[in-house]
């Protein structure tokens, strides 16, 4: 099993944007230290502590190599580890690991190229982040990212009559993959195109600075998935695979 010490090493070993995104854990000075990456049999695995609020092991490549990395690393990092692969890959890996089961799934969306920006959106100043946090807590009390938290690099906002009504973040961005998170629109201002404009602005900025852009989405949120598809994103379902004895002691999923 060969160590991959940098995000560039991961990118050279795998074209998969999911593992390239996780490779930010290898950066010096990353807010969650302890990241590591390996290649085995053409497969790549990246351990990314506290990435997007979870201790993640992200894997891609041939199923036999993925199964070997997963089997080797799962016990080392304890029951809080959340191994991720695409669902299509999990369907091939799980038969190789009879003591593992699929525990949950969600959506990963990605795109490359360029996207036109949108007017009426800008990056927020430091003194505007309290308003962004208040909006997020109102719209999505369980938001995965909030202003001033590790991983949140900068926030964009849309205003109506000087009131902040929509926000989104450049959060958990990696050298090879920009990442959009924390999108929220005040309920009184929905269906006005504000969320689409905000996402267009952030994605435009990220694609100007990185080769690709990605986001996560609830796999059952058809409206959000359709909206992101309209911005050129492709959808892939991602599965969390865990040992069955770990699943047996986990609390029920909400």
C-alpha positions in Angstrom: 0.0 0.0 0.0 1.6 3.2 -1.2 1.2 6.5 0.7 0.1 9.6 -1.2 1.4 12.6 0.8 -0.1 15.6 -1.1 -3.3 16.6 -2.9 -1.3 16.6 -6.2 -0.2 13.0 -5.5 -3.9 12.0 -5.0 -4.9 13.9 -8.2 -2.2 12.0 -10.1 -3.4 8.7 -8.8 -7.2 9.2 -9.4 -9.4 11.3 -11.7 -12.3 11.0 -9.2 -13.3 14.4 -7.9 -14.7 13.0 -4.6 -11.2 11.7 -3.5 -9.6 14.9 -4.9 -11.9 16.9 -2.7 -11.1 14.9 0.4 -7.4 15.3 -0.3 -7.6 18.8 1.3 -6.9 17.0 4.5 -3.3 16.5 3.4 -2.6 20.2 3.2 -0.1 21.7 5.8 -2.0 23.7 8.4 -5.4 22.1 7.6 -7.8 22.8 10.5 -8.4 19.1 11.1 -4.9 17.4 11.3 -4.3 13.7 10.8 -5.3 13.3 7.2 -3.6 10.5 5.1 -4.0 8.9 1.7 -3.0 5.6 0.1 -3.1 3.9 -3.3 -3.5 0.1 -3.6 -4.3 -1.9 -6.7 -5.2 1.3 -8.6 -7.6 2.4 -5.9 -7.2 5.5 -3.8 -8.4 6.1 -0.2 -8.2 9.4 1.7 -8.8 9.7 5.4 -10.1 13.3 6.0 -10.9 14.0 9.7 -13.7 16.4 10.4 -14.4 17.0 6.7 -17.9 18.5 6.3 -18.5 17.7 10.0 -17.6 14.0 9.7 -14.5 11.8 10.0 -14.4 10.5 6.5 -12.6 7.8 4.5 -13.3 8.6 0.8 -12.5 5.9 -1.7 -12.5 5.4 -5.5 -11.1 3.0 -8.0 -11.2 -0.7 -8.7 -13.4 -2.6 -6.2 -10.7 -5.0 -5.1 -8.3 -2.2 -4.2 -11.1 -0.2 -2.5 -12.1 -3.2 -0.5 -8.5 -3.8 0.6 -8.0 -0.2 1.7 -11.3 -0.1 3.5 -10.7 -3.4 5.3 -7.2 -2.2 6.3 -8.3 1.2 7.6 -11.8 0.9 9.1 -10.7 -0.5 12.5 -7.9 1.9 12.9 -10.1 4.9 13.1 -13.0 3.8 15.2 -16.8 3.8 14.9 -17.0 7.5 14.0 -15.4 6.9 10.6 -17.7 7.3 7.7 -16.3 5.5 4.6 -17.7 7.0 1.3 -17.8 5.6 -2.2 -20.2 6.2 -5.0 -23.2 3.9 -4.7 -22.3 2.2 -8.0 -18.9 1.3 -6.5 -20.4 0.2 -3.2 -22.5 -2.3 -5.1 -19.3 -3.9 -6.3 -17.3 -3.5 -3.1 -19.8 -4.8 -0.5 -19.9 -8.4 -2.0 -16.1 -8.5 -1.3 -16.7 -7.5 2.3 -19.5 -9.7 3.7 -19.2 -8.2 7.2 -20.0 -4.7 5.8 -23.4 -3.2 5.0 -24.7 0.0 3.3 -25.7 2.4 6.1 -26.9 5.5 4.3 -26.6 7.5 1.1 -26.8 11.1 -0.2 -26.0 13.1 -3.4 -22.7 14.4 -4.6 -22.8 16.8 -7.6 -19.9 18.1 -9.6 -19.0 20.0 -12.7 -16.0 21.5 -14.6 -15.7 24.2 -17.2 -16.9 27.8 -16.7 -20.2 29.3 -15.6 -21.3 32.9 -16.1 -21.6 34.9 -12.9 -24.9 36.6 -11.8 -25.5 40.2 -10.8 -26.7 41.3 -7.4 -24.5 38.9 -5.4 -21.2 39.7 -3.6 -18.9 38.3 -1.0 -19.9 39.4 2.5 -17.8 41.5 4.8 -16.8 40.3 8.3 -19.4 42.6 9.9 -22.2 40.9 7.8 -21.5 37.4 9.0 -23.7 37.6 12.0 -26.7 38.3 9.7 -25.6 35.3 7.6 -25.5 33.0 10.6 -28.9 34.2 11.8 -30.4 33.5 8.3 -28.9 30.0 8.2 -30.1 29.2 11.7 -33.6 30.3 10.8 -33.8 28.5 7.5 -31.7 25.4 8.3 -31.0 24.8 12.0 -29.0 21.7 11.1 -26.7 23.4 8.6 -23.4 21.6 8.0 -21.5 24.9 7.9 -21.9 28.2 9.6 -19.8 31.5 9.4 -16.5 31.5 11.3 -16.4 27.7 11.6 -13.5 25.7 10.4 -13.9 25.0 6.7 -16.0 28.1 6.0 -13.6 30.2 3.8 -15.9 33.0 2.6 -19.6 33.8 2.3 -21.6 35.3 -0.5 -25.0 37.1 -0.1 -27.9 38.6 -1.9 -29.7 41.7 -0.5 -33.2 43.1 -0.9 -33.6 46.6 0.4 -30.3 46.2 2.3 -31.6 43.1 4.1 -29.6 39.9 3.6 -32.0 37.3 2.1 -29.8 34.6 0.6 -26.4 33.2 1.5 -24.0 30.5 0.3 -20.4 29.6 1.1 -17.1 28.7 -0.3 -16.5 26.0 2.3 -14.2 22.9 2.5 -12.7 23.9 -0.8 -9.7 21.7 -1.9 -6.9 22.6 -4.3 -8.4 20.6 -7.2 -12.1 21.0 -6.2 -14.0 24.1 -5.1 -17.0 23.4 -2.9 -20.3 25.1 -2.5 -22.1 24.8 0.8 -24.4 26.6 3.3 -27.0 27.7 0.7 -30.1 29.2 2.3 -32.8 31.7 1.2 -35.2 33.4 3.5 -38.7 31.8 3.1 -40.3 35.2 2.3 -38.0 35.6 -0.7 -38.1 32.3 -2.4 -39.1 31.7 -6.1 -37.5 34.9 -7.1 -34.3 33.4 -8.6 -32.2 34.6 -5.7 -30.8 31.2 -4.8 -29.9 30.4 -8.4 -28.2 33.8 -8.8 -26.3 33.2 -5.6 -25.2 29.7 -6.6 -24.2 31.0 -10.0 -22.0 33.6 -8.5 -20.2 31.3 -6.1 -19.8 28.5 -8.6 -18.4 31.0 -11.2 -15.9 32.2 -8.6 -14.9 28.7 -7.7 -14.4 27.6 -11.3 -12.3 30.6 -11.9 -9.9 29.4 -9.2 -10.2 25.6 -9.4 -10.5 22.9 -12.1 -13.8 21.7 -10.8 -16.6 22.5 -8.4 -18.8 20.2 -6.3 -21.5 20.2 -3.6 -23.5 17.7 -1.5 -27.3 17.4 -1.6 -30.1 15.4 0.0 -30.7 12.6 -2.4 -34.5 13.0 -1.9 -34.5 16.8 -2.6 -35.6 16.6 -6.2 -36.1 20.3 -6.5 -32.5 21.1 -5.4 -31.1 18.4 -7.6 -33.0 19.8 -10.6 -31.8 23.3 -9.8 -28.1 22.3 -9.6 -28.5 20.3 -12.8 -29.7 23.5 -14.4 -26.3 25.0 -13.4 -24.5 22.2 -15.2 -23.8 19.8 -12.3 -24.0 16.0 -12.7 -25.4 13.9 -9.9 -23.8 10.8 -8.3 -25.2 9.0 -5.4 -22.8 8.3 -2.6 -23.1 5.4 0.0 -21.7 5.1 3.5 -20.5 1.5 4.1 -19.8 0.3 7.6 -19.1 -3.0 9.4 -22.4 -4.6 10.5 -21.3 -4.7 14.1 -20.7 -0.9 14.1 -24.1 -0.3 12.5 -25.7 -2.4 15.3 -24.6 0.0 18.0 -25.1 3.3 16.1 -28.1 5.5 17.0 -31.0 5.5 14.5 -30.5 7.8 11.6 -32.8 10.8 11.5 
